[in-house]
Amino acid sequence: MNIATLDQTLDTIMQLSLEQREVLVNIVQHRNIDNRRREMAQNAKQAIADFHAGKLKSQSSQEIITKLRQSLNEGTET
């Protein structure tokens, strides 16, 4: 199996016309969006299943907001 390197792929892409490269960028962006959407849906399904299986506990919105703020503050302290 012949797998192209990133440099080889970029060289090939640069041989395309500007219009073709723009179309390619558009296609890649939309596929990335679709893949991310599927990933998020799968994560949501797993979280719901974990919740129903008792693996997650209920929390108030205030508890969640507090934890989110703490995690954001920890991320900015580095």
mmCIF file of the C-alpha atoms, coordinates in Angstrom:
data_MODEL
# 
_entry.id   MODEL 
# 
loop_
_atom_site.group_PDB 
_atom_site.id 
_atom_site.type_symbol 
_atom_site.label_atom_id 
_atom_site.label_alt_id 
_atom_site.label_comp_id 
_atom_site.label_asym_id 
_atom_site.label_entity_id 
_atom_site.label_seq_id 
_atom_site.pdbx_PDB_ins_code 
_atom_site.Cartn_x 
_atom_site.Cartn_y 
_atom_site.Cartn_z 
_atom_site.occupancy 
_atom_site.B_iso_or_equiv 
_atom_site.pdbx_formal_charge 
_atom_site.auth_seq_id 
_atom_site.auth_comp_id 
_atom_site.auth_asym_id 
_atom_site.auth_atom_id 
_atom_site.pdbx_PDB_model_num 
ATOM 1  C CA . MET A 1 1  ? 0.000   0.000  0.000   1.00 0.00 ? 1  MET A CA 1 
ATOM 2  C CA . ASN A 1 2  ? 1.423   3.378  -1.019  1.00 0.00 ? 2  ASN A CA 1 
ATOM 3  C CA . ILE A 1 3  ? 0.601   6.121  1.476   1.00 0.00 ? 3  ILE A CA 1 
ATOM 4  C CA . ALA A 1 4  ? 1.431   9.646  0.354   1.00 0.00 ? 4  ALA A CA 1 
ATOM 5  C CA . THR A 1 5  ? 3.214   11.908 2.779   1.00 0.00 ? 5  THR A CA 1 
ATOM 6  C CA . LEU A 1 6  ? 1.776   15.269 3.668   1.00 0.00 ? 6  LEU A CA 1 
ATOM 7  C CA . ASP A 1 7  ? 4.395   17.013 1.527   1.00 0.00 ? 7  ASP A CA 1 
ATOM 8  C CA . GLN A 1 8  ? 3.568   14.803 -1.458  1.00 0.00 ? 8  GLN A CA 1 
ATOM 9  C CA . THR A 1 9  ? -0.114  15.460 -1.002  1.00 0.00 ? 9  THR A CA 1 
ATOM 10 C CA . LEU A 1 10 ? 0.423   19.217 -0.779  1.00 0.00 ? 10 LEU A CA 1 
ATOM 11 C CA . ASP A 1 11 ? 2.590   19.142 -3.910  1.00 0.00 ? 11 ASP A CA 1 
ATOM 12 C CA . THR A 1 12 ? -0.188  17.326 -5.756  1.00 0.00 ? 12 THR A CA 1 
ATOM 13 C CA . ILE A 1 13 ? -2.809  19.761 -4.493  1.00 0.00 ? 13 ILE A CA 1 
ATOM 14 C CA . MET A 1 14 ? -0.749  22.747 -5.605  1.00 0.00 ? 14 MET A CA 1 
ATOM 15 C CA . GLN A 1 15 ? -0.856  21.374 -9.150  1.00 0.00 ? 15 GLN A CA 1 
ATOM 16 C CA . LEU A 1 16 ? -4.622  21.917 -9.176  1.00 0.00 ? 16 LEU A CA 1 
ATOM 17 C CA . SER A 1 17 ? -6.109  25.160 -10.396 1.00 0.00 ? 17 SER A CA 1 
ATOM 18 C CA . LEU A 1 18 ? -7.056  27.785 -7.809  1.00 0.00 ? 18 LEU A CA 1 
ATOM 19 C CA . GLU A 1 19 ? -10.735 26.976 -8.330  1.00 0.00 ? 19 GLU A CA 1 
ATOM 20 C CA . GLN A 1 20 ? -10.135 23.253 -7.826  1.00 0.00 ? 20 GLN A CA 1 
ATOM 21 C CA . ARG A 1 21 ? -8.144  23.936 -4.642  1.00 0.00 ? 21 ARG A CA 1 
ATOM 22 C CA . GLU A 1 22 ? -10.991 26.078 -3.308  1.00 0.00 ? 22 GLU A CA 1 
ATOM 23 C CA . VAL A 1 23 ? -13.464 23.285 -4.040  1.00 0.00 ? 23 VAL A CA 1 
ATOM 24 C CA . LEU A 1 24 ? -11.149 20.815 -2.308  1.00 0.00 ? 24 LEU A CA 1 
ATOM 25 C CA . VAL A 1 25 ? -10.862 23.035 0.778   1.00 0.00 ? 25 VAL A CA 1 
ATOM 26 C CA . ASN A 1 26 ? -14.654 23.332 0.873   1.00 0.00 ? 26 ASN A CA 1 
ATOM 27 C CA . ILE A 1 27 ? -15.070 19.550 0.646   1.00 0.00 ? 27 ILE A CA 1 
ATOM 28 C CA . VAL A 1 28 ? -12.519 18.909 3.394   1.00 0.00 ? 28 VAL A CA 1 
ATOM 29 C CA . GLN A 1 29 ? -14.115 21.511 5.677   1.00 0.00 ? 29 GLN A CA 1 
ATOM 30 C CA . HIS A 1 30 ? -17.577 20.015 5.218   1.00 0.00 ? 30 HIS A CA 1 
ATOM 31 C CA . ARG A 1 31 ? -16.301 16.490 5.831   1.00 0.00 ? 31 ARG A CA 1 
ATOM 32 C CA . ASN A 1 32 ? -14.567 17.668 8.999   1.00 0.00 ? 32 ASN A CA 1 
ATOM 33 C CA . ILE A 1 33 ? -17.794 19.288 10.169  1.00 0.00 ? 33 ILE A CA 1 
ATOM 34 C CA . ASP A 1 34 ? -19.763 16.112 9.409   1.00 0.00 ? 34 ASP A CA 1 
ATOM 35 C CA . ASN A 1 35 ? -17.200 13.940 11.199  1.00 0.00 ? 35 ASN A CA 1 
ATOM 36 C CA . ARG A 1 36 ? -17.217 16.208 14.243  1.00 0.00 ? 36 ARG A CA 1 
ATOM 37 C CA . ARG A 1 37 ? -21.034 16.195 14.266  1.00 0.00 ? 37 ARG A CA 1 
ATOM 38 C CA . ARG A 1 38 ? -21.077 12.376 14.206  1.00 0.00 ? 38 ARG A CA 1 
ATOM 39 C CA . GLU A 1 39 ? -18.473 12.264 16.980  1.00 0.00 ? 39 GLU A CA 1 
ATOM 40 C CA . MET A 1 40 ? -20.522 14.640 19.133  1.00 0.00 ? 40 MET A CA 1 
ATOM 41 C CA . ALA A 1 41 ? -23.689 12.598 18.529  1.00 0.00 ? 41 ALA A CA 1 
ATOM 42 C CA . GLN A 1 42 ? -21.883 9.397  19.524  1.00 0.00 ? 42 GLN A CA 1 
ATOM 43 C CA . ASN A 1 43 ? -20.501 11.064 22.668  1.00 0.00 ? 43 ASN A CA 1 
ATOM 44 C CA . ALA A 1 44 ? -24.000 12.279 23.557  1.00 0.00 ? 44 ALA A CA 1 
ATOM 45 C CA . LYS A 1 45 ? -25.481 8.793  23.064  1.00 0.00 ? 45 LYS A CA 1 
ATOM 46 C CA . GLN A 1 46 ? -22.745 7.315  25.257  1.00 0.00 ? 46 GLN A CA 1 
ATOM 47 C CA . ALA A 1 47 ? -23.300 9.933  27.961  1.00 0.00 ? 47 ALA A CA 1 
ATOM 48 C CA . ILE A 1 48 ? -27.049 9.229  27.961  1.00 0.00 ? 48 ILE A CA 1 
ATOM 49 C CA . ALA A 1 49 ? -26.419 5.500  28.169  1.00 0.00 ? 49 ALA A CA 1 
ATOM 50 C CA . ASP A 1 50 ? -23.927 6.021  31.021  1.00 0.00 ? 50 ASP A CA 1 
ATOM 51 C CA . PHE A 1 51 ? -26.439 8.220  32.842  1.00 0.00 ? 51 PHE A CA 1 
ATOM 52 C CA . HIS A 1 52 ? -29.220 5.636  32.508  1.00 0.00 ? 52 HIS A CA 1 
ATOM 53 C CA . ALA A 1 53 ? -26.811 2.921  33.634  1.00 0.00 ? 53 ALA A CA 1 
ATOM 54 C CA . GLY A 1 54 ? -26.105 4.908  36.805  1.00 0.00 ? 54 GLY A CA 1 
ATOM 55 C CA . LYS A 1 55 ? -22.513 5.705  35.874  1.00 0.00 ? 55 LYS A CA 1 
ATOM 56 C CA . LEU A 1 56 ? -23.149 9.454  36.103  1.00 0.00 ? 56 LEU A CA 1 
ATOM 57 C CA . LYS A 1 57 ? -24.820 11.413 38.860  1.00 0.00 ? 57 LYS A CA 1 
ATOM 58 C CA . SER A 1 58 ? -27.327 14.208 38.553  1.00 0.00 ? 58 SER A CA 1 
ATOM 59 C CA . GLN A 1 59 ? -25.989 17.683 39.255  1.00 0.00 ? 59 GLN A CA 1 
ATOM 60 C CA . SER A 1 60 ? -27.609 21.056 39.518  1.00 0.00 ? 60 SER A CA 1 
ATOM 61 C CA . SER A 1 61 ? -26.894 23.610 36.859  1.00 0.00 ? 61 SER A CA 1 
ATOM 62 C CA . GLN A 1 62 ? -25.080 25.719 39.469  1.00 0.00 ? 62 GLN A CA 1 
ATOM 63 C CA . GLU A 1 63 ? -22.726 22.824 40.306  1.00 0.00 ? 63 GLU A CA 1 
ATOM 64 C CA . ILE A 1 64 ? -21.937 22.341 36.642  1.00 0.00 ? 64 ILE A CA 1 
ATOM 65 C CA . ILE A 1 65 ? -21.323 26.063 36.054  1.00 0.00 ? 65 ILE A CA 1 
ATOM 66 C CA . THR A 1 66 ? -19.017 26.211 39.087  1.00 0.00 ? 66 THR A CA 1 
ATOM 67 C CA . LYS A 1 67 ? -17.002 23.221 37.849  1.00 0.00 ? 67 LYS A CA 1 
ATOM 68 C CA . LEU A 1 68 ? -16.778 24.690 34.351  1.00 0.00 ? 68 LEU A CA 1 
ATOM 69 C CA . ARG A 1 69 ? -15.526 27.998 35.734  1.00 0.00 ? 69 ARG A CA 1 
ATOM 70 C CA . GLN A 1 70 ? -12.948 26.190 37.861  1.00 0.00 ? 70 GLN A CA 1 
ATOM 71 C CA . SER A 1 71 ? -11.688 24.206 34.876  1.00 0.00 ? 71 SER A CA 1 
ATOM 72 C CA . LEU A 1 72 ? -11.453 27.400 32.801  1.00 0.00 ? 72 LEU A CA 1 
ATOM 73 C CA . ASN A 1 73 ? -9.512  29.126 35.583  1.00 0.00 ? 73 ASN A CA 1 
ATOM 74 C CA . GLU A 1 74 ? -7.136  26.168 35.866  1.00 0.00 ? 74 GLU A CA 1 
ATOM 75 C CA . GLY A 1 75 ? -6.498  26.344 32.138  1.00 0.00 ? 75 GLY A CA 1 
ATOM 76 C CA . THR A 1 76 ? -5.512  30.016 32.276  1.00 0.00 ? 76 THR A CA 1 
ATOM 77 C CA . GLU A 1 77 ? -3.174  29.678 35.258  1.00 0.00 ? 77 GLU A CA 1 
ATOM 78 C CA . THR A 1 78 ? -0.387  28.023 33.264  1.00 0.00 ? 78 THR A CA 1 
# 
